[in-house]
Amino acid sequence: MEVIRLEQHDGVALVKLDRGVINAINPQVLQEVGEALQSLKDDAGICGLVLTSANAKFFSIGFDLPEIYPLPPQEFAAFFRTYNLLCLDLFAFPKPVVSAITGHATAGGCIMALCTDYRFMAEGRTLMGVNESKLGVPITSLADGILRQLVGERQARDAISSGDLYGPEEALQMGMVDGVFPLEEVVPAAIKEVRALGEISPSAFAMNKGFRVRGLAAQVLSHLEEDEQAFMEQWYAPLARQRLKEVMKQYTPRGEEDG
């Protein structure tokens, strides 16, 4: 069963995460999103893409803990490397990418949204944030760098250290998101933004984006192996194992239940 839906809207690709209600990230999600990025990158008929969810409850909760938690170190290392490379591909994608955050975006799901050029969020009770510290693990180096660029050193420090989740207006005020809209307008606004950016001058956009992202991308790649090893040491540390196990009790892995 496929876990993403791929649609086209007059030259804009819509990549919808569609793995139950919570869109928990597992190897299949990474594979299908990665394949979509590769195919869309060279598609001359696509000016950019919108990353969103097939439901209005969750953009993505992050890693599928019931599936990922039991993995032995070698298998987790392969999964985590694939996730990091996918985030880098998303961050450096040469066409405009906008996240349409129709539901909660937490932990690894929030990081994926941070990797896009713009983030539009649904108003109401939607929450977003990097809450990894509350799980006993750090965020990724790429997420750290992006967050500092978006919200500044002090607010990034506080968001990362506290692991707090933010509502739409607070996320907008911080600079974590670029717009807040009624739920039914989030995806149309994102499509409109992608089209406006992508149709002006695709080659100029790609070059300008390259200037913006290449420094951080190169920095992340240069330390990727050691950072991943450090993350794994935390992932398998007793405190993190205890907290991750507690969190797993709060949701079903595929989100079959509304919860």
C-alpha positions in Angstrom: 0.0 0.0 0.0 1.4 3.4 -1.0 1.9 5.9 1.8 2.0 9.1 -0.2 -0.4 10.6 -2.7 1.0 12.5 -5.7 -1.3 15.0 -7.4 -0.8 17.8 -10.0 -2.5 21.1 -10.0 -1.6 23.1 -13.1 2.1 22.6 -12.9 2.3 22.3 -9.1 2.9 18.9 -7.6 1.1 18.0 -4.4 2.9 15.4 -2.2 0.5 14.2 0.4 1.6 12.1 3.3 -1.0 9.4 3.7 0.0 6.8 6.3 -2.9 6.6 8.6 -3.9 9.6 10.7 -0.5 10.5 12.3 1.7 10.0 9.2 4.4 8.3 11.3 7.7 8.2 9.4 9.1 4.8 8.5 11.4 3.5 5.7 8.5 3.2 3.2 7.6 6.9 3.8 11.2 7.9 3.2 11.5 5.8 0.1 8.3 7.1 -1.5 9.0 10.8 -0.7 12.5 10.4 -1.9 11.3 8.8 -5.2 8.8 11.6 -5.6 11.5 14.3 -5.2 13.8 12.6 -7.7 11.0 12.4 -10.3 9.7 15.9 -9.8 13.2 17.5 -9.8 13.6 16.7 -13.5 10.0 17.1 -14.6 9.9 20.2 -16.8 6.1 20.3 -16.4 6.3 20.9 -12.6 7.4 24.3 -11.3 7.5 23.3 -7.7 5.7 21.2 -5.0 3.6 21.4 -1.9 4.3 19.0 0.9 1.2 18.3 3.0 -0.9 15.6 4.6 -3.9 13.7 3.4 -5.8 14.5 6.6 -6.4 17.5 8.8 -5.2 16.0 12.1 -1.5 15.5 11.6 1.1 16.7 9.1 3.4 14.1 10.7 4.0 13.0 14.3 7.7 12.1 13.4 9.3 8.7 13.5 7.1 5.6 13.8 8.4 4.7 17.2 6.7 1.2 17.5 8.5 0.3 14.3 11.7 2.1 14.7 12.4 1.8 18.4 13.1 -2.0 18.4 15.6 -1.8 15.5 19.1 -3.0 16.2 21.8 -0.3 15.9 22.9 -1.2 12.3 19.3 -1.1 11.0 18.5 2.1 12.9 21.7 3.7 11.5 20.6 2.9 7.9 17.1 4.4 8.6 18.5 7.5 10.2 21.0 8.1 7.4 18.2 7.8 4.8 16.1 10.3 6.8 18.9 12.8 7.0 19.7 12.5 3.3 16.0 13.0 2.4 15.9 16.1 4.6 18.9 17.4 2.8 17.4 16.7 -0.6 14.2 18.5 0.5 16.2 21.4 1.8 18.2 21.8 -1.4 15.4 20.9 -3.9 16.0 23.3 -6.8 12.3 24.2 -7.2 10.0 26.0 -4.8 8.7 23.9 -1.9 6.0 24.9 0.5 4.7 22.9 3.4 0.9 23.1 3.9 0.7 22.2 7.6 -3.0 21.1 8.0 -2.3 19.2 11.3 0.2 18.7 14.0 3.9 18.7 12.9 6.1 17.4 15.7 9.7 16.0 16.0 10.9 14.4 12.7 7.7 15.7 11.0 8.4 19.2 12.1 11.9 18.9 10.8 10.7 17.9 7.4 8.5 21.0 7.3 11.4 23.2 8.3 13.4 21.9 5.3 10.9 23.5 2.9 11.2 27.1 1.6 8.0 28.3 3.2 5.6 26.9 5.8 1.8 27.7 5.8 -0.1 26.5 8.9 -3.7 26.0 9.6 -5.2 28.2 12.3 -6.9 26.7 15.4 -5.4 24.0 17.7 -2.7 22.9 15.3 0.7 22.5 17.0 4.3 22.5 15.7 7.7 22.0 17.2 10.9 20.1 17.7 10.1 18.2 20.9 13.0 15.8 20.7 14.5 17.0 24.0 11.5 15.7 25.9 12.2 12.3 24.3 15.7 12.3 25.5 17.3 12.8 22.1 18.8 15.8 20.2 17.5 17.3 17.0 19.4 16.9 13.8 22.2 19.3 12.9 20.3 20.4 9.8 17.2 21.2 11.9 19.3 23.1 14.3 20.8 25.2 11.5 17.5 25.9 9.8 15.8 26.9 13.0 18.5 29.3 13.9 18.2 30.9 10.5 14.4 31.2 10.8 13.8 32.4 14.3 17.2 33.6 15.5 19.7 32.3 18.1 17.8 33.0 21.3 14.4 31.6 20.1 16.0 28.6 18.5 17.9 27.9 21.7 14.7 28.1 23.7 12.6 26.0 21.3 15.2 23.3 21.1 16.0 23.1 24.8 12.4 23.2 26.0 10.9 20.9 23.4 7.8 23.0 23.5 5.1 22.8 20.8 3.7 26.1 19.4 0.3 27.1 18.1 -0.1 28.9 14.8 0.0 32.5 15.9 3.1 31.9 18.2 4.8 30.0 15.4 4.1 32.9 13.0 5.3 35.5 15.4 8.5 33.5 16.0 9.1 33.1 12.3 8.8 29.3 12.3 6.0 29.6 9.8 5.3 32.2 7.1 1.5 32.3 7.1 -1.6 31.1 9.0 -4.8 30.4 7.2 -8.2 28.8 7.8 -7.8 25.1 7.3 -9.6 25.0 3.9 -7.3 27.7 2.6 -3.9 26.3 3.6 -3.3 24.0 0.6 -4.7 26.5 -2.0 -2.4 29.3 -0.5 0.6 27.0 -0.7 -0.2 26.1 -4.3 -0.5 29.7 -5.2 2.8 30.6 -3.5 4.6 27.8 -5.3 3.2 28.8 -8.7 4.1 32.5 -8.1 7.7 31.6 -7.2 8.2 28.9 -9.8 6.9 30.8 -12.8 9.0 33.9 -12.5 12.3 32.4 -13.5 13.0 28.8 -12.6 16.7 29.0 -13.3 17.2 32.1 -11.3 15.2 30.7 -8.4 17.3 27.5 -8.4 20.5 29.6 -8.3 19.3 31.9 -5.6 18.2 28.9 -3.5 21.5 27.3 -4.1 23.3 30.3 -2.7 21.0 30.2 0.4 21.2 26.6 1.3 24.6 25.3 0.2 26.6 26.6 3.1 24.5 24.9 5.7 24.1 21.7 3.6 27.9 21.5 3.2 28.4 22.0 6.9 25.9 19.2 7.7 27.4 16.8 5.3 30.9 17.4 6.5 29.9 16.3 10.1 27.1 13.9 9.2 28.8 10.6 10.2 30.0 11.9 13.6 26.7 13.6 14.3 24.7 10.5 13.5 27.0 8.4 15.8 26.4 10.9 18.6 22.6 10.8 18.0 22.6 7.0 18.1 24.4 7.0 21.4 21.6 9.2 22.8 18.9 7.1 21.1 20.1 3.9 22.8 20.9 5.6 26.2 18.7 4.4 29.1 16.9 7.7 29.6 15.9 8.0 26.0 14.8 4.3 25.8 12.6 4.9 28.9 11.0 8.1 27.5 10.5 6.7 24.0 8.8 3.6 25.4 6.4 5.8 27.4 5.6 7.9 24.3 4.8 4.7 22.3 2.0 3.9 24.6 0.2 7.1 23.6 -0.5 6.3 19.9 -0.9 3.5 17.5 1.9 3.1 15.0 -0.2 3.6 11.8 -2.7 6.0 13.3 -5.7 3.7 12.6 -7.5 5.2 15.6 -8.5 8.9 15.8 -7.0 9.2 19.3 
